[in-house]
Amino acid sequence: MKNIIEVWGFKTFRPFRIYWALEEFNLQYKSYKIGSRTGETQTKEYLDMNPKGKIPFLRHNDIGISESVAAMNYIATNFKPPNDFLVPSSAKEKAKIDEWSYMCAMELDALGVYILRRHQLEEYNGLANLYGEAPNACKTAKEHINRMLLACDRDVPKNNWLIGSNPSCADIMFMSCLQVIKLYKIDILSDKINDYYERAVKRKKYRNAMIESYGQPTLEEYILSNQKK
């Protein structure tokens, strides 16, 4: 069978990026709901596909991609785009989408929320029990997140998506980080970014991706469902 798209991973913001891109392009796919630190990423079968032993992982026929940004970009550049999703047609659009995406991947994700993920206490959704508690690192990570978000404030539109009237991969990256920032209860000090977030979560394709990756259509409902368990 040709054109089989498969995705491994759920309940984290990185597989979410892939699911949202797939939903925007109206693509059929098969998802495997495996998680981190469950042992499912360490089986021989999985390691043969992805020696990194992490999620997410996307496979399309004979192509395997183990980084969420690369997988998202692969979808955006290899399938027919819908009319209501922006795929860059100029060097300027591509550069701006790349700028947002790389900023999110490095400044918000790697230098921000992932430090909190590794070193906060379990009660704050952290993994300090595995990687060690590091309160100073967490403090500076939160400060860095707020500094980067305030730097973004100027370029976040009051009404549109980041690059215009339709969402792009830049929005997928930015929203994937914003929802984890909210999950970690970090106050976003920009009214423009908070308004942007509230607009974005109403998009049906976003909500479909949330259901696929978190089991709930919004972050707030995901948090509430976990509190009831």
Z-matrix of the N, CA and C atoms (Angstrom, degrees):
N
C 1 1.464
C 2 1.523 1 109.28
N 3 1.330 2 116.93 1 132.85
C 4 1.452 3 121.36 2 -176.87
C 5 1.521 4 111.29 3 -93.67
N 6 1.347 5 113.79 4 161.40
C 7 1.460 6 121.91 5 174.49
C 8 1.520 7 113.47 6 58.72
N 9 1.319 8 115.61 7 41.74
C 10 1.456 9 120.35 8 174.80
C 11 1.526 10 108.24 9 -84.37
N 12 1.326 11 116.97 10 123.33
C 13 1.460 12 122.24 11 175.98
C 14 1.523 13 107.83 12 -110.21
N 15 1.319 14 115.44 13 125.04
C 16 1.461 15 120.97 14 -179.45
C 17 1.523 16 109.39 15 -127.17
N 18 1.327 17 115.37 16 142.64
C 19 1.470 18 121.40 17 178.56
C 20 1.517 19 108.89 18 -132.12
N 21 1.323 20 115.20 19 132.91
C 22 1.454 21 121.82 20 175.11
C 23 1.530 22 108.87 21 -108.84
N 24 1.337 23 115.58 22 132.04
C 25 1.455 24 120.06 23 174.90
C 26 1.510 25 113.57 24 123.04
N 27 1.337 26 115.51 25 147.49
C 28 1.456 27 120.78 26 173.29
C 29 1.532 28 109.59 27 -163.95
N 30 1.329 29 114.25 28 171.83
C 31 1.469 30 123.95 29 179.42
C 32 1.523 31 113.85 30 62.77
N 33 1.319 32 117.46 31 24.38
C 34 1.457 33 120.55 32 168.20
C 35 1.524 34 107.89 33 -141.02
N 36 1.327 35 115.40 34 163.42
C 37 1.464 36 119.49 35 -173.11
C 38 1.516 37 113.23 36 -76.78
N 39 1.317 38 119.60 37 -14.32
C 40 1.459 39 119.69 38 179.63
C 41 1.527 40 112.26 39 -79.29
N 42 1.332 41 121.23 40 -47.95
C 43 1.474 42 118.55 41 171.89
C 44 1.528 43 111.94 42 -59.10
N 45 1.336 44 116.73 43 -33.12
C 46 1.472 45 120.55 44 178.79
C 47 1.521 46 111.89 45 -54.06
N 48 1.336 47 116.97 46 -38.22
C 49 1.468 48 120.52 47 179.49
C 50 1.526 49 111.28 48 -58.25
N 51 1.316 50 115.67 49 -42.55
C 52 1.467 51 120.26 50 -178.63
C 53 1.525 52 110.42 51 -69.10
N 54 1.337 53 116.03 52 -44.30
C 55 1.462 54 119.32 53 -179.47
C 56 1.532 55 111.13 54 -61.47
N 57 1.328 56 117.25 55 -40.40
C 58 1.462 57 118.74 56 -179.24
C 59 1.535 58 110.34 57 -65.32
N 60 1.325 59 116.87 58 -43.10
C 61 1.466 60 119.46 59 177.96
C 62 1.534 61 110.75 60 -60.31
N 63 1.313 62 117.79 61 -44.19
C 64 1.466 63 121.29 62 178.69
C 65 1.520 64 111.50 63 -61.72
N 66 1.325 65 116.26 64 -40.46
C 67 1.462 66 119.89 65 178.77
C 68 1.519 67 110.89 66 -65.55
N 69 1.328 68 117.56 67 -41.43
C 70 1.462 69 120.50 68 -179.84
C 71 1.526 70 111.44 69 -61.78
N 72 1.327 71 116.68 70 -35.12
C 73 1.463 72 120.68 71 -177.90
C 74 1.527 73 112.57 72 -90.82
N 75 1.337 74 115.70 73 5.51
C 76 1.472 75 120.97 74 176.14
C 77 1.523 76 112.17 75 56.38
N 78 1.338 77 115.44 76 39.57
C 79 1.458 78 120.84 77 -177.69
C 80 1.522 79 111.18 78 -95.61
N 81 1.307 80 116.19 79 143.34
C 82 1.455 81 120.48 80 174.01
C 83 1.522 82 108.80 81 -84.19
N 84 1.307 83 115.72 82 142.04
C 85 1.461 84 120.03 83 -177.92
C 86 1.525 85 109.81 84 -154.27
N 87 1.312 86 114.49 85 162.53
C 88 1.466 87 121.07 86 175.57
C 89 1.514 88 108.05 87 -113.02
N 90 1.309 89 117.10 88 129.01
C 91 1.459 90 120.58 89 -179.16
C 92 1.527 91 110.55 90 -111.11
N 93 1.318 92 113.38 91 142.49
C 94 1.467 93 121.25 92 177.70
C 95 1.529 94 106.98 93 -114.57
N 96 1.319 95 116.45 94 112.47
C 97 1.459 96 121.36 95 -172.57
C 98 1.537 97 110.56 96 -83.67
N 99 1.331 98 114.37 97 73.97
C 100 1.456 99 119.07 98 175.61
C 101 1.521 100 108.44 99 -107.67
N 102 1.318 101 115.96 100 150.33
C 103 1.458 102 120.56 101 -175.85
C 104 1.517 103 112.64 102 -116.87
N 105 1.312 104 113.92 103 169.38
C 106 1.468 105 120.20 104 175.51
C 107 1.524 106 109.70 105 -74.92
N 108 1.317 107 115.53 106 149.75
C 109 1.462 108 122.43 107 174.06
C 110 1.532 109 113.35 108 56.63
N 111 1.325 110 116.18 109 28.22
C 112 1.465 111 120.57 110 175.06
C 113 1.526 112 111.35 111 -106.01
N 114 1.328 113 116.10 112 -7.35
C 115 1.457 114 121.63 113 -174.58
C 116 1.513 115 112.36 114 92.92
N 117 1.352 116 117.11 115 -14.49
C 118 1.468 117 120.61 116 -176.26
C 119 1.521 118 112.42 117 -70.75
N 120 1.324 119 117.31 118 -25.12
C 121 1.467 120 119.89 119 179.11
C 122 1.528 121 112.12 120 -88.53
N 123 1.324 122 116.73 121 -0.08
C 124 1.463 123 120.32 122 -177.02
C 125 1.524 124 112.79 123 -110.68
N 126 1.306 125 117.09 124 8.29
C 127 1.458 126 119.58 125 177.50
C 128 1.530 127 109.25 126 -73.59
N 129 1.303 128 116.63 127 157.47
C 130 1.467 129 120.57 128 178.77
C 131 1.522 130 110.74 129 -59.98
N 132 1.325 131 115.91 130 -41.34
C 133 1.465 132 119.82 131 -178.85
C 134 1.524 133 111.12 132 -59.83
N 135 1.331 134 116.15 133 -44.73
C 136 1.467 135 118.66 134 -178.22
C 137 1.527 136 111.30 135 -72.61
N 138 1.316 137 117.55 136 -41.57
C 139 1.460 138 120.59 137 -179.28
C 140 1.523 139 111.93 138 -66.17
N 141 1.319 140 117.17 139 -27.87
C 142 1.464 141 119.47 140 174.88
C 143 1.531 142 110.52 141 -64.78
N 144 1.331 143 116.49 142 -33.03
C 145 1.469 144 120.34 143 176.81
C 146 1.525 145 111.11 144 -81.02
N 147 1.309 146 115.73 145 -45.24
C 148 1.457 147 121.57 146 -173.66
C 149 1.518 148 109.99 147 -134.48
N 150 1.329 149 118.15 148 91.24
C 151 1.461 150 121.62 149 -177.27
C 152 1.529 151 114.27 150 -60.57
N 153 1.340 152 117.45 151 -16.45
C 154 1.467 153 119.55 152 176.91
C 155 1.524 154 111.46 153 -67.34
N 156 1.320 155 116.23 154 -23.91
C 157 1.462 156 119.54 155 178.62
C 158 1.514 157 113.27 156 66.79
N 159 1.325 158 116.51 157 33.65
C 160 1.456 159 121.04 158 -179.88
C 161 1.526 160 109.75 159 -129.59
N 162 1.329 161 114.62 160 170.15
C 163 1.454 162 121.04 161 170.77
C 164 1.521 163 107.58 162 -114.35
N 165 1.349 164 115.86 163 152.06
C 166 1.458 165 129.25 164 6.61
C 167 1.520 166 112.29 165 -89.60
N 168 1.324 167 113.76 166 172.92
C 169 1.456 168 121.48 167 172.27
C 170 1.517 169 107.41 168 -145.45
N 171 1.322 170 116.13 169 131.88
C 172 1.462 171 121.94 170 177.10
C 173 1.516 172 109.01 171 -114.78
N 174 1.327 173 115.61 172 135.39
C 175 1.464 174 120.57 173 174.24
C 176 1.521 175 108.88 174 -128.31
N 177 1.328 176 114.29 175 128.61
C 178 1.470 177 120.84 176 175.82
C 179 1.517 178 107.26 177 -126.68
N 180 1.327 179 116.13 178 105.13
C 181 1.466 180 121.79 179 -173.80
C 182 1.531 181 109.69 180 55.27
N 183 1.337 182 118.80 181 -112.32
C 184 1.463 183 120.22 182 -176.68
C 185 1.529 184 112.62 183 -101.10
N 186 1.331 185 117.76 184 12.93
C 187 1.464 186 121.69 185 -179.72
C 188 1.523 187 109.12 186 -106.94
N 189 1.315 188 116.94 187 128.17
C 190 1.459 189 121.99 188 176.14
C 191 1.516 190 110.28 189 -119.69
N 192 1.332 191 117.30 190 133.24
C 193 1.465 192 122.29 191 -178.13
C 194 1.520 193 108.53 192 -130.47
N 195 1.337 194 116.05 193 124.70
C 196 1.459 195 120.79 194 -172.87
C 197 1.525 196 113.97 195 -107.82
N 198 1.320 197 118.51 196 7.59
C 199 1.463 198 121.59 197 176.10
C 200 1.530 199 109.02 198 -119.60
N 201 1.326 200 116.36 199 132.40
C 202 1.462 201 120.68 200 -172.91
C 203 1.524 202 112.84 201 -62.18
N 204 1.332 203 118.09 202 -39.77
C 205 1.464 204 120.11 203 -178.78
C 206 1.521 205 110.22 204 -66.39
N 207 1.323 206 116.73 205 -42.78
C 208 1.458 207 120.61 206 179.06
C 209 1.527 208 110.77 207 -64.64
N 210 1.329 209 117.11 208 -40.01
C 211 1.463 210 120.70 209 179.45
C 212 1.528 211 110.90 210 -65.47
N 213 1.324 212 116.35 211 -42.73
C 214 1.458 213 121.24 212 177.59
C 215 1.530 214 110.84 213 -60.79
N 216 1.331 215 116.54 214 -45.59
C 217 1.465 216 120.68 215 179.61
C 218 1.527 217 111.76 216 -67.02
N 219 1.326 218 116.37 217 -33.95
C 220 1.470 219 119.93 218 177.43
C 221 1.528 220 110.38 219 -61.16
N 222 1.320 221 115.70 220 -44.53
C 223 1.464 222 120.21 221 178.48
C 224 1.529 223 110.31 222 -61.17
N 225 1.324 224 115.61 223 -45.05
C 226 1.464 225 120.64 224 -174.69
C 227 1.524 226 113.31 225 -67.77
N 228 1.315 227 117.20 226 -25.83
C 229 1.469 228 119.73 227 -175.55
C 230 1.518 229 113.79 228 -106.36
N 231 1.321 230 118.18 229 -4.21
C 232 1.464 231 119.73 230 -175.33
C 233 1.527 232 114.39 231 -119.91
N 234 1.316 233 117.28 232 -0.13
C 235 1.453 234 119.69 233 178.45
C 236 1.526 235 109.17 234 -129.82
N 237 1.303 236 115.83 235 156.92
C 238 1.461 237 120.74 236 -178.40
C 239 1.523 238 110.06 237 -63.53
N 240 1.324 239 117.35 238 121.87
C 241 1.468 240 119.39 239 -177.31
C 242 1.516 241 112.25 240 -75.18
N 243 1.315 242 117.52 241 144.33
C 244 1.467 243 120.10 242 174.06
C 245 1.530 244 109.82 243 -73.12
N 246 1.307 245 115.71 244 166.40
C 247 1.463 246 119.66 245 -177.66
C 248 1.525 247 113.29 246 -69.82
N 249 1.336 248 116.77 247 -21.97
C 250 1.464 249 119.36 248 -174.76
C 251 1.533 250 112.68 249 -108.76
N 252 1.320 251 116.62 250 28.53
C 253 1.469 252 120.97 251 174.76
C 254 1.523 253 107.30 252 -137.01
N 255 1.331 254 116.23 253 131.82
C 256 1.458 255 120.72 254 -174.60
C 257 1.527 256 111.85 255 -86.13
N 258 1.316 257 115.43 256 116.78
C 259 1.460 258 122.25 257 167.11
C 260 1.525 259 106.06 258 -108.04
N 261 1.321 260 119.09 259 125.53
C 262 1.466 261 120.41 260 -170.67
C 263 1.521 262 113.10 261 -60.25
N 264 1.330 263 114.93 262 136.98
C 265 1.460 264 121.01 263 177.79
C 266 1.518 265 111.77 264 -115.12
N 267 1.320 266 116.79 265 -0.05
C 268 1.466 267 121.11 266 178.97
C 269 1.521 268 109.30 267 -135.50
N 270 1.314 269 115.21 268 160.29
C 271 1.464 270 120.25 269 178.49
C 272 1.521 271 110.71 270 -61.40
N 273 1.328 272 116.92 271 -36.07
C 274 1.469 273 120.47 272 179.87
C 275 1.522 274 111.33 273 -65.01
N 276 1.343 275 116.98 274 -47.37
C 277 1.463 276 119.80 275 179.10
C 278 1.522 277 111.28 276 -61.42
N 279 1.320 278 116.15 277 -43.45
C 280 1.465 279 119.04 278 179.83
C 281 1.512 280 111.34 279 -63.18
N 282 1.325 281 117.21 280 -42.12
C 283 1.460 282 121.02 281 -179.60
C 284 1.525 283 111.31 282 -63.51
N 285 1.337 284 116.91 283 -40.45
C 286 1.465 285 119.51 284 -179.14
C 287 1.530 286 111.30 285 -69.97
N 288 1.330 287 117.10 286 -38.67
C 289 1.462 288 119.49 287 176.27
C 290 1.524 289 110.32 288 -65.21
N 291 1.331 290 116.71 289 -42.86
C 292 1.466 291 120.34 290 176.63
C 293 1.521 292 110.77 291 -61.29
N 294 1.331 293 116.29 292 -42.36
C 295 1.470 294 120.09 293 -178.98
C 296 1.529 295 111.11 294 -59.35
N 297 1.317 296 116.92 295 -48.12
C 298 1.458 297 120.80 296 177.56
C 299 1.536 298 111.14 297 -62.63
N 300 1.329 299 116.06 298 -43.71
C 301 1.466 300 119.89 299 -175.97
C 302 1.521 301 112.03 300 -65.45
N 303 1.325 302 116.81 301 -44.93
C 304 1.466 303 119.65 302 -179.28
C 305 1.521 304 111.34 303 -69.22
N 306 1.335 305 116.64 304 -36.42
C 307 1.458 306 119.46 305 176.14
C 308 1.525 307 110.54 306 -61.48
N 309 1.333 308 115.95 307 -45.35
C 310 1.463 309 119.32 308 179.52
C 311 1.529 310 111.58 309 -63.09
N 312 1.340 311 116.24 310 -44.57
C 313 1.461 312 120.67 311 -177.37
C 314 1.523 313 112.33 312 -63.36
N 315 1.328 314 116.16 313 -38.99
C 316 1.466 315 119.72 314 -176.06
C 317 1.524 316 112.83 315 -94.98
N 318 1.327 317 117.12 316 -59.22
C 319 1.457 318 120.38 317 -170.70
C 320 1.527 319 112.86 318 -72.51
N 321 1.335 320 117.39 319 -42.21
C 322 1.460 321 119.56 320 -178.32
C 323 1.526 322 112.52 321 -88.71
N 324 1.326 323 117.00 322 -42.47
C 325 1.463 324 121.35 323 -177.10
C 326 1.536 325 110.52 324 -80.72
N 327 1.315 326 117.68 325 -73.09
C 328 1.470 327 121.05 326 -170.94
C 329 1.523 328 113.14 327 -63.67
N 330 1.337 329 117.36 328 -42.56
C 331 1.467 330 120.54 329 -176.61
C 332 1.519 331 113.06 330 -94.26
N 333 1.327 332 116.30 331 -0.29
C 334 1.457 333 119.69 332 -177.69
C 335 1.515 334 112.88 333 -124.02
N 336 1.341 335 115.96 334 -88.92
C 337 1.460 336 119.25 335 -170.18
C 338 1.529 337 113.16 336 -66.90
N 339 1.323 338 117.86 337 -29.46
C 340 1.463 339 117.21 338 -178.07
C 341 1.528 340 111.57 339 -73.14
N 342 1.323 341 117.01 340 -30.37
C 343 1.470 342 119.35 341 173.08
C 344 1.526 343 109.58 342 -63.79
N 345 1.332 344 116.61 343 -42.03
C 346 1.464 345 120.06 344 177.24
C 347 1.524 346 110.36 345 -64.39
N 348 1.305 347 116.83 346 -40.79
C 349 1.466 348 120.71 347 179.52
C 350 1.523 349 110.83 348 -58.84
N 351 1.297 350 116.99 349 -42.18
C 352 1.464 351 120.59 350 -176.21
C 353 1.528 352 113.03 351 -77.92
N 354 1.324 353 117.92 352 -31.89
C 355 1.463 354 118.60 353 -166.16
C 356 1.527 355 115.77 354 -121.00
N 357 1.346 356 118.06 355 0.20
C 358 1.457 357 119.06 356 172.42
C 359 1.531 358 109.67 357 -81.81
N 360 1.332 359 114.77 358 161.51
C 361 1.450 360 119.99 359 175.96
C 362 1.524 361 110.69 360 -68.13
N 363 1.330 362 115.50 361 157.73
C 364 1.464 363 120.70 362 -178.84
C 365 1.525 364 112.15 363 -57.88
N 366 1.327 365 117.40 364 -35.36
C 367 1.463 366 120.94 365 -178.78
C 368 1.522 367 111.93 366 -64.56
N 369 1.333 368 116.20 367 -17.36
C 370 1.471 369 121.21 368 177.28
C 371 1.533 370 110.99 369 -109.32
N 372 1.332 371 116.25 370 27.08
C 373 1.471 372 123.10 371 178.98
C 374 1.523 373 112.90 372 68.55
N 375 1.319 374 117.07 373 21.88
C 376 1.454 375 120.83 374 -179.90
C 377 1.515 376 113.20 375 -99.38
N 378 1.336 377 114.80 376 176.70
C 379 1.466 378 121.93 377 -178.76
C 380 1.523 379 111.45 378 -123.93
N 381 1.327 380 115.13 379 36.89
C 382 1.465 381 119.40 380 -179.80
C 383 1.523 382 111.49 381 -60.52
N 384 1.329 383 116.89 382 -24.98
C 385 1.458 384 119.87 383 177.61
C 386 1.525 385 111.90 384 -64.98
N 387 1.340 386 116.34 385 -24.26
C 388 1.463 387 120.63 386 178.79
C 389 1.523 388 112.94 387 -99.23
N 390 1.341 389 116.48 388 -40.47
C 391 1.462 390 120.23 389 -171.74
C 392 1.522 391 113.97 390 -107.88
N 393 1.320 392 117.21 391 -5.48
C 394 1.449 393 120.44 392 179.16
C 395 1.520 394 112.43 393 96.41
N 396 1.330 395 115.26 394 138.53
C 397 1.458 396 120.26 395 178.38
C 398 1.525 397 109.22 396 -74.74
N 399 1.321 398 116.39 397 136.61
C 400 1.467 399 121.33 398 -179.00
C 401 1.526 400 108.77 399 -143.05
N 402 1.340 401 116.90 400 78.27
C 403 1.470 402 120.05 401 -174.10
C 404 1.518 403 113.62 402 -60.78
N 405 1.316 404 118.20 403 -36.30
C 406 1.468 405 119.40 404 179.36
C 407 1.529 406 111.34 405 -67.33
N 408 1.328 407 115.96 406 -40.63
C 409 1.461 408 119.82 407 178.06
C 410 1.528 409 110.30 408 -63.83
N 411 1.332 410 117.20 409 -39.65
C 412 1.467 411 120.80 410 178.90
C 413 1.526 412 110.96 411 -66.62
N 414 1.320 413 115.78 412 -40.04
C 415 1.467 414 120.06 413 179.83
C 416 1.529 415 110.78 414 -62.56
N 417 1.335 416 116.33 415 -46.61
C 418 1.466 417 119.17 416 -178.87
C 419 1.526 418 111.11 417 -70.75
N 420 1.353 419 117.92 418 -30.38
C 421 1.463 420 120.57 419 176.80
C 422 1.523 421 110.42 420 -64.67
N 423 1.331 422 117.28 421 -43.16
C 424 1.471 423 120.84 422 178.16
C 425 1.529 424 110.46 423 -64.24
N 426 1.318 425 116.98 424 -41.43
C 427 1.462 426 120.48 425 178.45
C 428 1.528 427 110.57 426 -63.08
N 429 1.326 428 115.75 427 -39.89
C 430 1.459 429 120.09 428 179.75
C 431 1.527 430 110.94 429 -65.84
N 432 1.328 431 116.74 430 -42.03
C 433 1.462 432 120.64 431 178.25
C 434 1.523 433 110.28 432 -58.82
N 435 1.324 434 117.05 433 -47.86
C 436 1.460 435 120.06 434 -178.99
C 437 1.523 436 111.69 435 -64.29
N 438 1.318 437 116.65 436 -37.36
C 439 1.471 438 119.92 437 178.61
C 440 1.526 439 110.89 438 -64.92
N 441 1.331 440 116.50 439 -42.36
C 442 1.455 441 119.79 440 179.93
C 443 1.531 442 111.81 441 -68.65
N 444 1.329 443 117.26 442 -39.22
C 445 1.458 444 119.77 443 178.76
C 446 1.527 445 111.48 444 -65.50
N 447 1.312 446 116.66 445 -39.83
C 448 1.463 447 118.97 446 177.28
C 449 1.524 448 110.97 447 -66.40
N 450 1.314 449 116.53 448 -32.10
C 451 1.466 450 119.69 449 175.58
C 452 1.526 451 110.96 450 -68.12
N 453 1.336 452 116.81 451 -30.96
C 454 1.460 453 121.64 452 179.15
C 455 1.523 454 112.76 453 -76.68
N 456 1.315 455 116.21 454 -21.34
C 457 1.464 456 121.03 455 -172.47
C 458 1.528 457 112.13 456 -51.19
N 459 1.312 458 117.35 457 -42.15
C 460 1.462 459 121.42 458 -177.47
C 461 1.526 460 112.51 459 -58.26
N 462 1.336 461 117.03 460 -35.32
C 463 1.469 462 121.24 461 -171.89
C 464 1.524 463 113.70 462 -99.65
N 465 1.318 464 117.39 463 0.81
C 466 1.461 465 119.65 464 176.01
C 467 1.525 466 108.15 465 -87.02
N 468 1.329 467 118.29 466 121.59
C 469 1.470 468 120.61 467 -176.29
C 470 1.527 469 111.85 468 -70.04
N 471 1.315 470 114.99 469 158.33
C 472 1.460 471 119.69 470 179.92
C 473 1.524 472 112.36 471 -78.63
N 474 1.323 473 116.63 472 -24.57
C 475 1.463 474 119.37 473 -176.00
C 476 1.526 475 114.38 474 -129.27
N 477 1.319 476 118.60 475 -35.27
C 478 1.460 477 122.04 476 -173.24
C 479 1.522 478 112.65 477 -89.59
N 480 1.351 479 114.18 478 -175.03
C 481 1.447 480 122.32 479 168.24
C 482 1.524 481 108.05 480 -78.86
N 483 1.303 482 118.20 481 179.57
C 484 1.468 483 120.58 482 -170.82
C 485 1.520 484 113.71 483 -62.86
N 486 1.349 485 116.88 484 -37.86
C 487 1.463 486 119.75 485 -174.89
C 488 1.531 487 112.22 486 -111.23
N 489 1.304 488 118.55 487 6.22
C 490 1.448 489 119.06 488 -179.77
C 491 1.516 490 112.19 489 152.79
N 492 1.320 491 116.16 490 -150.59
C 493 1.463 492 120.57 491 -173.53
C 494 1.527 493 113.57 492 -81.93
N 495 1.335 494 117.74 493 -11.67
C 496 1.465 495 121.83 494 178.21
C 497 1.521 496 110.89 495 -122.09
N 498 1.328 497 117.86 496 150.46
C 499 1.471 498 119.80 497 177.47
C 500 1.521 499 111.30 498 -69.31
N 501 1.319 500 115.31 499 160.58
C 502 1.462 501 122.64 500 177.64
C 503 1.522 502 107.93 501 -140.63
N 504 1.316 503 115.98 502 -176.32
C 505 1.467 504 120.03 503 176.12
C 506 1.526 505 111.35 504 -61.59
N 507 1.322 506 117.07 505 -25.59
C 508 1.461 507 119.78 506 176.12
C 509 1.523 508 110.66 507 -61.53
N 510 1.323 509 117.00 508 -41.72
C 511 1.462 510 120.70 509 179.48
C 512 1.525 511 111.85 510 -68.63
N 513 1.325 512 116.34 511 -37.98
C 514 1.461 513 119.07 512 176.78
C 515 1.521 514 110.29 513 -59.87
N 516 1.312 515 117.02 514 -44.81
C 517 1.464 516 120.64 515 179.77
C 518 1.519 517 111.42 516 -65.34
N 519 1.319 518 117.02 517 -47.52
C 520 1.461 519 120.79 518 -176.44
C 521 1.528 520 110.78 519 -63.71
N 522 1.325 521 117.24 520 -46.48
C 523 1.458 522 119.81 521 -179.71
C 524 1.522 523 112.38 522 -66.24
N 525 1.324 524 117.34 523 -35.22
C 526 1.471 525 119.19 524 179.27
C 527 1.523 526 110.64 525 -61.05
N 528 1.332 527 116.21 526 -35.33
C 529 1.467 528 120.16 527 178.42
C 530 1.519 529 111.75 528 -79.38
N 531 1.330 530 117.25 529 -39.76
C 532 1.463 531 119.97 530 -178.73
C 533 1.518 532 111.72 531 -61.13
N 534 1.339 533 117.15 532 -38.65
C 535 1.455 534 117.35 533 -177.10
C 536 1.528 535 111.86 534 -70.92
N 537 1.326 536 117.55 535 -29.93
C 538 1.466 537 118.64 536 175.72
C 539 1.520 538 110.36 537 -74.74
N 540 1.321 539 117.17 538 -36.12
C 541 1.462 540 120.77 539 174.67
C 542 1.525 541 109.64 540 -58.18
N 543 1.328 542 116.81 541 -42.67
C 544 1.455 543 120.50 542 176.99
C 545 1.528 544 111.42 543 -68.37
N 546 1.329 545 117.24 544 -37.26
C 547 1.458 546 120.85 545 177.72
C 548 1.527 547 110.63 546 -59.62
N 549 1.328 548 116.61 547 -36.57
C 550 1.464 549 121.45 548 179.26
C 551 1.520 550 112.64 549 -86.02
N 552 1.344 551 115.83 550 9.53
C 553 1.466 552 123.09 551 173.08
C 554 1.526 553 112.38 552 59.57
N 555 1.322 554 115.42 553 39.64
C 556 1.458 555 120.84 554 173.45
C 557 1.524 556 107.53 555 -93.12
N 558 1.314 557 116.20 556 121.99
C 559 1.465 558 119.88 557 -179.95
C 560 1.525 559 110.05 558 -67.36
N 561 1.321 560 116.26 559 126.96
C 562 1.461 561 121.78 560 174.59
C 563 1.521 562 107.48 561 -87.56
N 564 1.318 563 117.07 562 117.44
C 565 1.459 564 121.93 563 -169.69
C 566 1.524 565 113.61 564 -87.34
N 567 1.311 566 117.80 565 1.56
C 568 1.459 567 122.23 566 -179.71
C 569 1.520 568 110.46 567 -103.17
N 570 1.331 569 117.19 568 119.24
C 571 1.468 570 120.97 569 176.99
C 572 1.524 571 110.73 570 -62.72
N 573 1.326 572 116.79 571 -37.17
C 574 1.462 573 120.28 572 -179.80
C 575 1.526 574 111.16 573 -62.96
N 576 1.323 575 116.72 574 -41.70
C 577 1.467 576 119.73 575 -179.89
C 578 1.522 577 110.57 576 -69.97
N 579 1.321 578 117.35 577 -40.10
C 580 1.463 579 119.95 578 177.09
C 581 1.518 580 111.21 579 -62.71
N 582 1.334 581 117.93 580 -41.03
C 583 1.466 582 121.15 581 177.50
C 584 1.529 583 110.79 582 -65.72
N 585 1.332 584 116.00 583 -40.58
C 586 1.467 585 121.44 584 177.73
C 587 1.537 586 109.63 585 -59.78
N 588 1.313 587 116.61 586 -45.32
C 589 1.465 588 121.31 587 179.63
C 590 1.533 589 110.41 588 -59.05
N 591 1.324 590 117.04 589 -45.85
C 592 1.465 591 120.63 590 -178.37
C 593 1.522 592 111.37 591 -64.63
N 594 1.321 593 117.53 592 -33.66
C 595 1.471 594 119.91 593 175.79
C 596 1.524 595 110.51 594 -68.96
N 597 1.328 596 115.98 595 -44.10
C 598 1.462 597 120.60 596 -173.71
C 599 1.523 598 112.52 597 -65.10
N 600 1.330 599 117.20 598 -38.01
C 601 1.473 600 119.15 599 -175.37
C 602 1.519 601 112.70 600 -70.12
N 603 1.321 602 117.88 601 -9.08
C 604 1.459 603 121.01 602 178.48
C 605 1.532 604 112.00 603 -84.99
N 606 1.329 605 116.77 604 -12.81
C 607 1.471 606 119.76 605 -177.71
C 608 1.526 607 110.31 606 -69.78
N 609 1.322 608 115.95 607 131.01
C 610 1.467 609 121.08 608 -175.74
C 611 1.525 610 111.94 609 -60.46
N 612 1.324 611 118.24 610 -40.38
C 613 1.457 612 120.32 611 -178.47
C 614 1.534 613 110.76 612 -66.62
N 615 1.317 614 115.84 613 -35.28
C 616 1.471 615 119.64 614 174.76
C 617 1.530 616 109.90 615 -61.74
N 618 1.305 617 116.15 616 -46.99
C 619 1.465 618 120.12 617 -177.01
C 620 1.530 619 111.38 618 -66.30
N 621 1.335 620 116.61 619 -36.50
C 622 1.468 621 119.79 620 175.31
C 623 1.531 622 110.97 621 -61.02
N 624 1.333 623 115.82 622 -42.26
C 625 1.463 624 120.20 623 179.57
C 626 1.523 625 111.44 624 -66.90
N 627 1.323 626 117.00 625 -36.14
C 628 1.463 627 120.62 626 176.87
C 629 1.524 628 110.61 627 -63.90
N 630 1.325 629 116.45 628 -42.54
C 631 1.467 630 119.75 629 178.50
C 632 1.523 631 110.24 630 -62.20
N 633 1.331 632 116.57 631 -41.51
C 634 1.459 633 120.52 632 -178.78
C 635 1.524 634 111.48 633 -66.66
N 636 1.326 635 117.33 634 -37.56
C 637 1.470 636 119.59 635 -173.70
C 638 1.525 637 114.22 636 -99.70
N 639 1.334 638 117.33 637 -24.30
C 640 1.467 639 119.70 638 -178.41
C 641 1.530 640 113.66 639 -123.01
N 642 1.325 641 116.72 640 -9.97
C 643 1.455 642 119.68 641 -179.58
C 644 1.502 643 114.58 642 83.18
N 645 1.339 644 117.56 643 -0.88
C 646 1.458 645 122.64 644 179.82
C 647 1.524 646 108.89 645 -139.36
N 648 1.335 647 118.66 646 151.99
C 649 1.468 648 120.26 647 -175.44
C 650 1.515 649 115.08 648 -76.25
N 651 1.335 650 118.03 649 -17.31
C 652 1.460 651 121.10 650 178.31
C 653 1.516 652 109.80 651 -138.28
N 654 1.318 653 115.55 652 159.65
C 655 1.458 654 120.92 653 177.34
C 656 1.518 655 110.66 654 -61.03
N 657 1.328 656 116.64 655 -41.88
C 658 1.461 657 120.70 656 -177.78
C 659 1.528 658 111.17 657 -60.96
N 660 1.327 659 117.09 658 -40.91
C 661 1.464 660 120.06 659 178.42
C 662 1.519 661 111.59 660 -70.33
N 663 1.328 662 116.78 661 -32.42
C 664 1.463 663 120.66 662 175.87
C 665 1.524 664 110.35 663 -65.05
N 666 1.320 665 117.19 664 -45.11
C 667 1.464 666 121.26 665 178.74
C 668 1.524 667 110.14 666 -62.13
N 669 1.328 668 116.34 667 -44.54
C 670 1.461 669 120.92 668 -179.60
C 671 1.528 670 111.85 669 -63.07
N 672 1.321 671 116.84 670 -39.60
C 673 1.467 672 119.74 671 -179.95
C 674 1.520 673 111.40 672 -66.34
N 675 1.316 674 117.29 673 -34.08
C 676 1.469 675 120.60 674 178.28
C 677 1.522 676 111.50 675 -72.28
N 678 1.329 677 116.80 676 -32.61
C 679 1.454 678 120.28 677 178.95
C 680 1.523 679 111.74 678 -68.58
N 681 1.333 680 116.24 679 -27.20
C 682 1.475 681 120.42 680 -178.85
C 683 1.510 682 112.73 681 -79.65
N 684 1.359 683 116.58 682 -14.35
C 685 1.466 684 119.61 683 -176.28
C 686 1.524 685 110.51 684 -77.36
